[in-house]
Structure formats: structure tokens, C-alpha cells
Amino acid sequence: MKRIFLLLLICCPVINAWSAGLNRTGGLGPRAGAMSGAYTAIADDISVFYYNPAGLVNFTEPYAELGTELIIPRFSYERNNRKIRSADVYHPSPLGGYIRPLNDDLVFGLGIYSPYGLGSSFESNRFQRWRDTETMLGVVNISQAIAWRLNDKLSLGASLDIGYGQFVYRAPLEIFGRPSVIYADNKADGFGIGGSLGLLFQDESWSFGLKATSPLKVKLEGRSELSVGPITFRDRLETEFTFPGRLSFGLAWSPNEKLTLAFDTKYTFYRPANKEMTLSFRSLPISKSEKLAWKNALGFHWGLAYQATEHLTFRTGFGWLAEVIPDETVSTLMTDVAGWDISAGMEYHRNDFSLLVSALWGFGDREVKTFTRREKYQADVFVFSLSGSYRF
């Protein structure tokens, strides 16, 4: 199975970067992303696996969509008037799937997407002994989902999510909260299983949706290199991380056949699972614990879609996400800010084919003050999405 996942991901690594902890900045995919993620009550494209599996009932014929997202993060950090900026990186992320009705009331789907990701990269990080640093923690899900239409208005859905997680830590090891002379090059991956339940109520002009996503614990195994000057010690690494559960609620209203207004709120549960992350080594008789103590997060998203012509639809949106990482653990290795996002996109549709594009800008800053220093973090995350879909 691992080989299958690697083939699916070879052009789309997990390395993502978001503000608000691991949470996505804005939405997933060119339709929902263009509306800042206000899509739980709509769920009518391949992002249905992320937003609401009950939305599978919107598909009355076989449907396929394939695309990608390009994430471009920009971080800066300032301490006592000394400032550094993150390296220029470009991260593709997978998006695609296939949906097929089984009968008039049952619909099945299979999709791939990246729900969570966090990472940063700095060259010659002056606050980490002038070493290059790179950190990443993310997951790609392959979801199998099914939806059942209870009546003309109410539908239920469920998904089984197989998550492929990756962890990268290239930086000096911290001892007593300070970077040491020991440089760690750690890389691990692994799998976990989670799931979700969704509900969708659709009336003539409005709809609302609910989705509950379970936590997904991933056991990560890989290699570790610990270096002090020219001396390098190689070992095997084991750890685990629980990607958070999430509760989503959405409303959508269409006052006419051309215009749709939508609102979403999402609450992400980081506690109590992620108090710390422990790195265990196979040969070394030691383990290294990293304090996390991440906070639960609340987000709000507003979106609008307007069908301008028979073949052209425009979308836009904005949203806000709370910060997750507390003051005592935020750093250039785990950069996190609360902030806003704005987004826009367009769709060209003719007959059974659609081409979709969107762009999103997430931005925010944060100040952390202690007795000895004053720190300022700033984040700008750009997300560009492109996909094509076809109804058979």
C-alpha cells in the first residue's frame, strides 16, 4: 500500500505551510478556495471529501476532477530589531477524485487531498546558530466516502480517511529551550486512519451542512542524523502525531439562480491529544520531547458565487483564523499567526466540462513579548489552485 501512496504523491509532496497551526489558510480547491472555504453547505465538487461527504448526493452521474494547488509561504521574524526572512519555496499539493452514483439514493466517491500542513524554511537562520533550518508536518488523505439521500431535502454521508503523514526537522536540537551545537536531520513518514460524518439539508433557495471529522493519529518512522561538527551519528527515528479533529457548520443562500452567498465556521480540536511530540531513537538510549500545548482554533469564512454568463462563474470570499501555537513554543521552526485571507476565482463550464482557477492570499502578524526580548512574526501565504472536471 505504501508504494501506491508514494506513486500518487510523487508529483505532489505533503509539504504545506499555513497560518493558524496546521489549519488551511482559506479553502481547499479552486471552487471552495475561491470562496475562502465557505463550502460545507454547498459541497458540489471534488472538495466534498474535505467539506461534507453528504454532498455526494449532488452528483447524479459519474464525475471526475483532477487538479493541484500551489502553496507559496512567506515568513519573517524580528527580534530586538534584527530581522530574517524565510527562503523562497513552492509546494504543490494534490487534489482529485472520482464520484459515481450507485443508485438514486446512494453515491460513492474516492478522493485525494491535503487537509493539514505546517512548515517553514530559513537559510542561515541567525537565531538557530546560523544553520539552514527546515521543518514540516503534514498529511495527505485518501478518502473513501458514501452518501445516502434520506429524502428530497436531507442527506447523510460518511468517509473513511487513510492519511499519509510526513515529518521533517532539520535544525539544531534545542536543549533547555536553546539551540545546541547538535544539528539534527530527521525525516519520517507513516500512515493513520480517521473518518468523518456529514449532514446536508437542501431547500429550494438555502441549505445548511454539518461535518464532524475525527482526529487522525499517524505513527511516523524514518531516519535521523545527529551531527556535531564533522562527526555524524545515524539512527532510526520513531514518533507519532495526532492530526486534529474538526467540527464544521455552514449556511448557503441563493436568492436567485445566479447568486449564492455562503458562511462557514470551523472549530479545530488540537487539545488534549497534542501536548507534546516525543522523538524516540532505536539505538540511542534517549528520547527527545518537544512541548506543543497547541490551542483549539476557531475560524470564520464568507463566500459569494455569481454566474455571470451561461459559461462563466465568478467567486470571491474572505476569512479569519485564530492562532494555535502558544507564545512559549512559537518560533522560526513553528511559525504561527492569527490572520485574514481574501480569495477570488473563476470557472469556465461548457456542456459537461469545467475548468477552474483560484487565488488566495492569507496574511497576519503577531508580537510576543518577554522580559528579555520582543519578537514579531509576519506571514503571507499565497495559494493558487487549478483543476478540470468532467461529468460522464
Residue pairs with C-beta under 8 A, 6 or more apart in sequence:
1 191
2 191
5 140
5 142
5 164
5 191
8 94
8 112
8 142
9 94
9 140
9 164
11 92
11 94
12 68
12 92
12 93
12 94
12 114
12 140
13 91
13 92
13 166
14 93
14 114
14 117
14 136
14 138
14 139
14 140
14 164
14 165
14 166
15 89
15 91
15 117
15 119
15 136
15 138
15 166
15 168
16 71
16 91
16 93
16 114
16 116
16 117
16 118
16 119
16 136
16 138
17 71
17 73
17 75
17 89
17 91
17 117
17 118
17 119
17 120
17 381
18 24
18 25
18 73
18 116
18 117
18 118
18 362
18 381
19 25
19 321
19 323
19 336
19 337
19 338
19 339
19 362
19 364
19 379
19 381
20 297
20 299
20 321
20 322
20 323
20 324
20 336
20 337
20 338
20 339
21 118
21 244
21 268
21 270
21 294
21 297
21 323
21 324
21 325
21 336
22 116
22 117
22 118
22 137
22 138
22 243
22 244
22 324
23 116
23 266
23 268
23 297
23 299
23 321
23 324
24 37
24 115
24 116
24 117
25 321
25 339
25 341
25 360
25 362
25 381
25 383
26 33
26 36
26 37
26 301
26 317
26 319
26 341
26 343
26 360
26 362
26 383
27 33
27 34
27 35
27 36
27 37
27 38
27 39
27 47
27 301
27 303
27 317
27 319
27 343
27 360
28 37
28 47
28 50
28 51
28 69
28 95
28 113
28 114
28 115
29 45
29 46
29 47
29 50
29 67
29 69
29 95
29 113
29 356
29 358
29 385
29 387
30 67
30 345
30 347
30 356
30 357
30 358
30 385
30 386
30 387
31 39
31 44
31 45
31 47
31 315
31 345
31 347
31 356
31 358
32 38
32 39
32 42
32 45
32 47
32 50
32 51
32 303
33 69
33 343
33 345
33 358
33 360
33 383
33 385
34 303
34 305
34 315
34 316
34 317
34 343
34 344
34 345
34 346
34 358
34 360
34 385
35 262
35 301
35 302
35 303
35 304
35 305
35 315
35 316
35 317
35 343
35 345
36 301
36 302
36 303
36 317
36 318
36 319
36 341
36 342
36 343
36 360
37 51
37 264
37 266
37 299
37 301
37 303
37 317
37 319
38 250
38 252
38 262
38 263
38 264
38 301
38 302
38 303
38 317
38 319
39 47
39 51
39 52
39 250
39 262
39 264
39 303
40 51
40 52
40 209
40 210
40 211
40 248
40 249
40 250
40 264
41 52
41 200
41 207
41 208
41 209
41 250
41 251
41 252
41 262
41 264
42 51
42 55
42 207
42 209
42 250
42 252
42 260
42 262
43 51
43 52
43 53
43 54
43 55
43 56
43 58
43 198
43 200
43 209
44 55
44 58
44 59
45 65
45 356
45 389
46 63
46 65
46 67
46 95
46 96
46 97
46 99
46 111
46 113
46 387
46 389
47 95
47 113
48 55
48 56
48 58
48 99
48 109
48 111
48 145
49 97
49 109
49 111
49 113
49 141
49 143
49 145
49 159
50 113
50 115
51 209
51 211
51 248
51 250
52 157
52 198
52 199
52 200
52 209
52 210
52 211
52 248
52 250
53 109
53 143
53 145
53 146
53 147
53 157
53 158
53 159
53 196
53 197
53 198
53 211
54 147
54 155
54 156
54 157
54 198
54 199
54 200
54 209
54 211
55 147
55 155
55 157
55 198
55 200
55 209
56 99
56 107
56 108
56 109
56 145
56 146
56 147
56 155
56 157
57 105
57 107
57 147
57 148
57 149
57 155
57 157
57 200
59 99
59 100
59 101
59 107
59 109
59 391
60 101
61 101
61 391
61 392
62 98
62 99
62 100
62 101
62 391
62 392
63 98
63 99
63 100
63 389
63 390
63 391
63 392
64 96
64 97
64 98
64 99
64 389
64 390
64 392
65 95
65 96
65 97
65 387
65 388
65 389
65 390
66 95
66 96
66 387
66 388
66 389
67 95
67 96
67 356
67 385
67 386
67 387
67 388
68 92
68 93
68 94
68 95
68 385
68 386
68 387
69 92
69 93
69 95
69 114
69 383
69 384
69 385
70 90
70 91
70 92
70 93
70 383
70 384
70 385
71 90
71 91
71 92
71 93
71 117
71 381
71 382
71 383
72 89
72 90
72 91
72 381
72 382
72 383
72 384
73 86
73 89
73 91
73 119
73 120
73 379
73 380
73 381
73 382
74 85
74 86
74 379
74 380
74 381
74 382
75 85
75 86
75 120
75 122
75 332
75 335
75 377
75 378
75 379
75 380
76 83
76 84
76 85
76 86
76 377
76 378
77 83
77 84
77 127
77 332
77 335
77 375
77 376
77 377
77 378
78 84
78 375
78 376
79 127
79 373
79 374
79 375
79 376
80 373
80 374
82 126
84 122
84 125
84 126
84 127
84 332
85 122
86 120
86 121
86 122
86 335
87 121
87 122
87 123
89 121
91 119
93 113
93 114
93 117
93 140
94 112
94 113
94 114
94 140
95 112
95 113
95 114
95 385
95 387
96 111
96 112
96 387
97 109
97 110
97 111
97 112
97 113
97 143
98 109
98 110
98 111
99 107
99 108
99 109
99 110
100 107
100 108
100 109
101 107
101 108
102 108
104 149
105 148
105 149
106 146
106 147
106 148
106 149
107 146
107 147
107 149
108 144
108 145
108 146
109 143
109 144
109 145
109 146
109 147
110 142
110 143
110 144
110 145
111 142
111 143
111 145
112 140
112 141
112 142
112 143
113 140
113 141
113 143
114 138
114 139
114 140
114 141
115 139
115 141
115 213
115 243
116 138
116 139
116 243
116 244
117 136
117 137
117 138
117 139
118 135
118 136
118 137
118 138
118 334
118 336
119 134
119 135
119 136
119 137
119 138
119 168
120 133
120 134
120 135
120 332
120 333
120 334
120 335
121 132
121 133
121 134
121 135
122 128
122 132
122 133
122 134
122 332
123 132
124 130
124 131
124 132
125 131
125 132
125 133
125 171
125 332
127 179
127 331
127 332
128 171
128 172
128 179
128 332
128 333
129 172
129 179
129 181
131 171
131 172
131 183
132 170
133 170
133 171
133 332
133 333
134 168
134 169
134 170
134 171
135 168
135 169
135 170
135 171
135 333
135 334
136 166
136 167
136 168
137 165
137 166
137 167
137 168
137 241
138 165
138 166
139 163
139 164
139 165
139 166
139 192
139 216
139 218
139 243
140 163
140 164
141 161
141 162
141 163
141 164
141 194
141 216
142 161
142 162
142 164
143 159
143 160
143 161
143 162
144 159
144 160
145 157
145 158
145 159
145 160
145 196
146 157
146 158
146 159
147 155
147 156
147 157
147 158
147 198
148 155
148 156
148 157
149 155
150 156
153 201
153 202
153 203
154 199
154 200
154 201
155 199
155 200
155 201
155 202
156 197
156 198
156 199
156 200
157 197
157 198
157 199
157 200
158 195
158 196
158 197
158 198
159 195
159 196
159 198
160 193
160 195
161 193
161 194
161 195
161 196
161 216
162 191
162 192
162 193
163 191
163 192
163 193
163 194
163 216
163 218
163 243
164 189
164 190
164 191
165 189
165 190
165 191
165 192
165 218
165 220
165 241
165 243
166 187
166 188
166 189
166 220
167 186
167 187
167 188
167 189
167 220
167 222
167 239
167 241
168 186
168 187
169 184
169 185
169 186
169 187
169 333
170 183
170 184
170 185
170 186
171 179
171 183
171 184
171 333
172 179
172 180
172 181
172 182
172 183
172 184
173 179
173 180
173 182
173 183
173 184
173 226
173 288
174 180
174 290
175 182
181 228
181 229
182 226
182 227
182 228
183 226
183 227
183 228
184 224
184 225
184 226
184 227
185 224
185 225
185 226
185 227
186 222
186 223
186 224
186 225
186 237
186 279
187 222
187 223
187 237
188 220
188 221
188 222
188 223
188 237
188 238
188 239
189 220
189 221
189 222
190 218
190 219
190 220
190 221
190 240
191 218
191 219
192 216
192 217
192 218
192 219
192 243
193 216
194 213
194 214
194 215
194 216
194 243
195 213
195 214
196 211
196 212
196 213
196 214
197 211
197 212
198 209
198 210
198 211
198 212
199 209
199 210
199 211
200 207
200 208
200 209
201 207
201 208
201 209
205 253
205 254
205 255
206 251
206 252
206 253
206 254
207 251
207 252
208 249
208 250
208 251
208 252
209 248
209 249
209 250
209 252
210 247
210 248
210 249
210 250
211 246
211 247
211 248
212 245
212 246
212 247
212 248
213 245
213 246
213 247
213 248
214 245
215 242
215 243
215 244
215 245
215 269
215 273
216 242
216 243
217 240
217 241
217 242
217 243
217 273
218 240
218 241
218 242
218 243
219 238
219 240
220 237
220 238
220 239
220 240
220 241
221 236
221 237
221 238
222 236
222 237
223 234
223 235
223 236
223 237
224 234
224 235
224 236
224 237
224 279
224 281
225 232
225 233
225 234
225 235
226 232
226 233
226 235
227 233
233 284
235 281
235 282
235 283
235 284
236 281
236 282
236 283
237 279
237 280
237 281
237 282
238 279
238 280
238 281
238 282
239 277
239 278
239 279
239 280
240 277
241 274
241 277
242 273
242 274
244 268
244 269
244 270
244 273
244 274
245 268
245 269
246 266
246 267
246 268
246 269
247 266
247 267
247 269
248 264
248 265
248 266
248 267
249 264
249 265
249 266
250 262
250 263
250 264
250 265
251 262
251 263
251 264
252 260
252 261
252 262
252 263
253 260
253 261
253 262
254 260
254 261
255 261
257 307
258 306
258 307
258 308
259 304
259 305
259 306
259 307
260 304
260 305
260 306
261 303
261 304
262 302
262 303
262 304
262 305
262 317
263 300
263 301
263 302
263 303
264 299
264 300
264 301
264 303
265 298
265 299
265 300
265 301
266 298
266 299
266 301
267 296
267 297
267 298
267 299
268 296
268 297
268 298
268 299
268 324
269 296
270 294
270 295
270 296
270 297
270 324
271 294
271 295
271 296
274 292
274 293
274 294
275 291
275 292
275 293
276 289
276 290
276 291
276 292
276 293
277 289
277 290
277 292
278 287
278 288
278 289
278 290
279 287
279 288
279 289
279 290
280 287
281 287
291 328
291 329
292 325
292 329
293 326
293 328
293 329
294 324
294 325
294 326
295 322
295 323
295 324
295 325
295 326
296 324
297 321
297 322
297 323
297 324
298 322
299 319
299 320
299 321
299 322
300 319
300 320
301 317
301 318
301 319
302 317
302 318
302 319
303 315
303 316
303 317
304 315
304 316
304 317
305 313
305 314
305 315
306 313
306 314
306 315
307 313
308 314
311 348
311 349
311 350
312 346
312 347
312 348
312 349
313 346
313 347
313 349
314 344
314 345
314 346
315 343
315 344
315 345
315 346
315 347
315 358
316 342
316 343
316 344
316 345
317 342
317 343
317 344
318 340
318 341
318 342
318 343
319 340
319 341
319 343
320 338
320 339
320 340
320 341
321 338
321 339
321 341
321 362
322 338
323 336
323 337
323 338
323 366
324 336
325 334
325 336
327 368
330 336
330 366
330 368
330 377
335 377
335 379
336 366
336 377
337 364
337 365
337 366
337 377
337 378
337 379
338 364
338 366
339 362
339 363
339 364
339 365
339 379
340 362
340 363
340 364
341 360
341 361
341 362
341 363
341 381
342 360
342 361
343 358
343 359
343 360
343 361
344 358
344 359
345 356
345 357
345 358
345 359
345 385
346 356
346 357
346 358
347 354
347 355
347 356
348 354
348 355
348 356
349 355
352 390
352 391
352 392
353 388
353 389
353 390
354 388
354 389
354 390
355 387
355 388
356 385
356 386
356 387
356 388
356 389
357 384
357 385
357 386
358 383
358 384
358 385
359 382
359 383
359 384
359 385
360 381
360 382
360 383
360 384
360 385
361 380
361 381
361 382
362 379
362 380
362 381
362 382
362 383
363 379
363 380
363 381
364 378
364 379
365 376
365 377
365 378
365 379
366 376
366 377
366 378
367 374
367 375
367 376
367 377
368 374
368 375
368 376
368 377
369 375
